[in-house]
Amino acid sequence: MIKDNKIYLYNNNFVSFLYLCILLIKNKIIPRNIKEIDYAPGLFDETCLLDLIEDYKIIDYLIKNIGNNNFNVVFKVFLSNKEDKEILIYKFILYSLKYKEKTIYMKNIKEILECIKISKYVVSENHKFKGFTRFKKYDNEIYYAEINPTNNILYLLSLHFKKRLNTDYWIIKDVNRKIYSIFDKKNFYIINEENFKIKNFKLSEEESNFENLWKEFYKTIGITERKNDRCRMNFMPKKYWKYILEMSDEV
């Protein structure tokens, strides 16, 4: 393998990134780093943008050559907010192509251990949002929810609710990344805010009444003298409060 001091760019999506990784590996290049196409280089950085084919067959190729378990780690790390995750994944793929399914057990290697930790963190956050995501019913019979995850878990979360709420129309918005997942009772589609605008959404009368009743109930059963925000935050971090009905007024 030849070390290259260039920073290689990809087209801000998973398929483009995978294709770049495989292309670099086939040409025996170890890049200085890998970044999204809108990366702002430093004064002495040299960037390189190759002609990348965005073909989903690259996913099948990678699964076949590194195995499902390793591919799942790759995908989860890509969804994370970890800085320099791309070069970490690249090195993980290198090891995976060599050691196959044994790779995830080789925790003595720094890059492998870090990728596994990040992957578990993404899975853990997705699991939390399965319980913390709260939908509101609007008068157009659409259920709507907002989330504020650290990692880009909207796709993973949508897989869960596709099974859990498969008889309803729903929309989930990631307010941090300004993206939506829209479910039409068959499939969900993830789109950017610039391509989708919510207009004339109004809570249904039933939902509005329920919200008022639930807030009143929550206040009624609370004991002011025993209120302990530190304890509450241990069970539910404050970043979730804004999107939890009974706690939204306290943010």
C-alpha positions as CSV (number, residue, x, y, z in Angstrom):
1,M,0.0,0.0,0.0
2,I,1.2,3.5,-0.8
3,K,0.6,6.4,1.5
4,D,-0.9,9.5,-0.2
5,N,-0.9,12.9,1.4
6,K,-4.1,14.0,-0.5
7,I,-7.6,14.3,1.1
8,Y,-10.0,12.4,-1.1
9,L,-13.6,13.6,-1.5
10,Y,-16.9,11.8,-2.0
11,N,-20.4,13.0,-2.8
12,N,-21.9,13.2,0.7
13,N,-23.6,9.8,0.6
14,F,-22.9,6.2,1.7
15,V,-22.7,4.6,-1.7
16,S,-20.3,7.2,-3.1
17,F,-18.1,6.8,0.0
18,L,-18.0,3.0,-0.3
19,Y,-17.1,3.2,-4.0
20,L,-14.2,5.6,-3.2
21,C,-12.9,3.3,-0.5
22,I,-12.9,0.3,-2.8
23,L,-11.3,2.3,-5.6
24,L,-8.5,3.5,-3.3
25,I,-8.0,-0.1,-1.9
26,K,-7.8,-1.5,-5.4
27,N,-5.2,1.1,-6.3
28,K,-3.3,0.3,-3.1
29,I,-3.7,3.9,-1.8
30,I,-3.8,4.9,1.8
31,P,-5.1,8.5,1.8
32,R,-4.3,11.1,4.4
33,N,-8.0,11.5,4.9
34,I,-11.4,11.2,3.3
35,K,-14.0,14.0,3.5
36,E,-17.4,15.0,2.1
37,I,-17.3,17.0,-1.1
38,D,-18.2,20.3,0.6
39,Y,-15.1,20.0,2.9
40,A,-13.3,23.3,3.3
41,P,-9.5,22.4,3.0
42,G,-6.8,24.1,5.0
43,L,-4.2,26.3,3.4
44,F,-1.8,23.4,2.8
45,D,-4.4,20.7,2.1
46,E,-4.4,19.0,-1.3
47,T,-7.8,17.5,-2.2
48,C,-8.7,15.0,-4.9
49,L,-12.2,14.3,-6.3
50,L,-12.4,11.2,-8.4
51,D,-15.1,10.2,-10.9
52,L,-17.3,8.1,-8.5
53,I,-20.0,5.8,-9.7
54,E,-23.0,5.7,-7.4
55,D,-24.2,2.1,-7.9
56,Y,-25.9,0.2,-5.0
57,K,-24.2,-3.0,-6.2
58,I,-21.1,-1.8,-4.3
59,I,-23.0,-2.7,-1.1
60,D,-23.5,-6.3,-2.3
61,Y,-19.9,-6.5,-3.3
62,L,-18.7,-5.3,0.1
63,I,-21.1,-7.6,2.1
64,K,-19.9,-10.6,0.0
65,N,-16.2,-9.7,0.7
66,I,-16.2,-8.6,4.4
67,G,-19.4,-10.3,5.8
68,N,-22.7,-8.9,7.2
69,N,-21.3,-8.2,10.7
70,N,-18.4,-6.1,9.5
71,F,-20.7,-4.3,7.0
72,N,-23.1,-3.4,9.8
73,V,-20.3,-1.9,11.8
74,V,-19.2,0.1,8.7
75,F,-22.8,1.4,8.2
76,K,-23.3,2.4,11.8
77,V,-20.0,4.2,12.0
78,F,-20.9,6.1,8.8
79,L,-24.2,7.3,10.5
80,S,-22.2,8.6,13.5
81,N,-21.2,12.2,14.2
82,K,-17.6,11.1,14.8
83,E,-15.0,13.4,13.3
84,D,-12.8,11.7,10.8
85,K,-15.1,8.7,10.7
86,E,-14.4,8.1,7.0
87,I,-10.7,7.3,7.4
88,L,-11.5,5.1,10.4
89,I,-14.0,3.1,8.3
90,Y,-11.5,2.9,5.4
91,K,-9.0,1.2,7.7
92,F,-11.7,-1.0,9.1
93,I,-12.6,-2.1,5.6
94,L,-8.9,-2.8,4.9
95,Y,-8.7,-5.1,7.9
96,S,-12.1,-6.7,7.1
97,L,-11.0,-7.6,3.6
98,K,-8.0,-9.4,5.0
99,Y,-9.4,-11.0,8.1
100,K,-13.1,-11.3,7.2
101,E,-15.4,-12.2,10.1
102,K,-12.5,-12.4,12.5
103,T,-12.1,-8.6,12.3
104,I,-14.7,-7.6,14.9
105,Y,-12.8,-9.8,17.5
106,M,-9.5,-8.1,16.9
107,K,-10.0,-5.4,19.5
108,N,-6.3,-5.0,20.1
109,I,-6.2,-2.9,16.9
110,K,-7.0,0.7,17.6
111,E,-9.1,1.4,14.6
112,I,-11.2,-1.8,14.9
113,L,-11.9,-1.2,18.6
114,E,-12.9,2.4,18.0
115,C,-15.2,1.5,15.1
116,I,-16.9,-1.1,17.3
117,K,-17.4,1.4,20.1
118,I,-18.9,4.0,17.8
119,S,-21.2,1.4,16.2
120,K,-22.5,0.4,19.6
121,Y,-23.1,4.1,20.5
122,V,-25.2,4.6,17.4
123,V,-27.2,1.5,18.1
124,S,-27.7,2.6,21.7
125,E,-29.0,6.0,20.7
126,N,-31.3,4.5,18.2
127,H,-32.7,2.2,20.9
128,K,-33.4,5.2,23.2
129,F,-35.3,7.1,20.5
130,K,-37.5,4.1,19.9
131,G,-38.9,5.0,23.3
132,F,-38.4,8.7,23.4
133,T,-39.9,9.5,20.0
134,R,-43.4,11.0,20.5
135,F,-45.9,11.4,17.7
136,K,-48.7,13.9,17.5
137,K,-51.8,13.3,15.4
138,Y,-52.8,16.1,13.0
139,D,-56.2,16.8,11.5
140,N,-55.0,15.4,8.1
141,E,-54.6,12.0,9.8
142,I,-50.8,12.2,9.7
143,Y,-48.6,11.5,12.7
144,Y,-45.7,13.8,13.2
145,A,-42.7,13.7,15.5
146,E,-39.4,15.6,15.9
147,I,-36.2,14.2,17.2
148,N,-32.7,15.7,18.0
149,P,-30.2,12.8,17.9
150,T,-26.5,13.2,18.2
151,N,-26.0,10.7,15.4
152,N,-27.8,10.4,12.0
153,I,-30.1,7.6,13.2
154,L,-33.2,8.6,11.2
155,Y,-32.9,5.7,8.8
156,L,-32.5,3.2,11.6
157,L,-35.4,4.7,13.5
158,S,-37.6,4.7,10.4
159,L,-37.0,0.9,10.0
160,H,-38.4,0.4,13.5
161,F,-41.5,2.6,13.0
162,K,-42.1,1.1,9.5
163,K,-43.0,-2.1,11.4
164,R,-44.4,-0.5,14.5
165,L,-46.8,2.0,12.8
166,N,-47.3,0.4,9.4
167,T,-51.0,1.2,9.2
168,D,-50.6,5.0,9.5
169,Y,-49.0,7.9,7.6
170,W,-46.2,9.4,9.6
171,I,-43.4,11.9,9.4
172,I,-40.3,12.1,11.5
173,K,-38.1,15.2,11.4
174,D,-34.4,15.3,12.5
175,V,-34.3,18.9,13.6
176,N,-30.5,18.9,13.8
177,R,-29.9,17.8,10.3
178,K,-33.1,19.3,8.8
179,I,-34.2,16.0,7.2
180,Y,-37.5,14.2,7.2
181,S,-38.5,10.6,7.0
182,I,-41.9,10.3,5.3
183,F,-43.9,7.0,5.5
184,D,-46.8,6.3,3.0
185,K,-48.0,3.0,4.6
186,K,-45.6,1.0,2.4
187,N,-42.2,2.7,2.3
188,F,-40.4,5.6,3.9
189,Y,-38.4,8.2,2.1
190,I,-35.7,10.4,3.6
191,I,-35.5,13.9,2.1
192,N,-33.9,17.3,2.9
193,E,-35.9,20.1,4.3
194,E,-35.3,22.2,1.2
195,N,-37.3,19.7,-0.8
196,F,-40.2,19.4,1.6
197,K,-42.3,22.0,3.5
198,I,-45.0,21.3,6.0
199,K,-48.0,23.6,5.4
200,N,-51.2,24.0,7.3
201,F,-50.5,21.2,9.8
202,K,-53.0,21.6,12.7
203,L,-53.4,19.3,15.7
204,S,-56.5,17.2,15.6
205,E,-59.1,18.1,18.3
206,E,-58.6,14.7,19.9
207,E,-54.8,15.2,20.1
208,S,-55.1,18.7,21.5
209,N,-57.5,17.5,24.2
210,F,-55.3,14.5,25.0
211,E,-52.2,16.8,25.4
212,N,-54.0,19.1,27.8
213,L,-55.3,16.2,29.9
214,W,-51.8,14.5,30.0
215,K,-50.0,17.7,31.0
216,E,-52.6,18.2,33.8
217,F,-52.3,14.6,34.9
218,Y,-48.5,14.9,35.0
219,K,-48.6,18.1,37.1
220,T,-51.2,16.6,39.5
221,I,-49.2,13.5,40.4
222,G,-45.9,15.4,40.8
223,I,-44.7,16.2,44.3
224,T,-43.0,19.6,44.2
225,E,-41.0,19.0,47.4
226,R,-39.5,15.8,45.9
227,K,-38.5,17.2,42.5
228,N,-35.0,16.3,41.6
229,D,-33.8,17.4,38.2
230,R,-30.4,15.7,38.5
231,C,-32.0,12.4,39.1
232,R,-34.5,12.9,36.2
233,M,-31.6,13.7,33.9
234,N,-29.9,10.5,34.9
235,F,-32.8,8.6,33.5
236,M,-33.6,10.9,30.6
237,P,-30.9,13.4,29.4
238,K,-32.2,17.0,29.2
239,K,-31.6,17.2,25.4
240,Y,-34.7,14.9,25.0
241,W,-37.0,17.0,27.2
242,K,-38.0,19.5,24.5
243,Y,-39.7,16.8,22.5
244,I,-41.4,15.0,25.4
245,L,-44.9,16.4,25.9
246,E,-45.0,16.4,29.7
247,M,-41.5,17.9,30.0
248,S,-41.5,20.4,27.1
249,D,-42.6,23.3,29.3
250,E,-39.6,22.9,31.5
251,V,-36.9,23.4,28.8
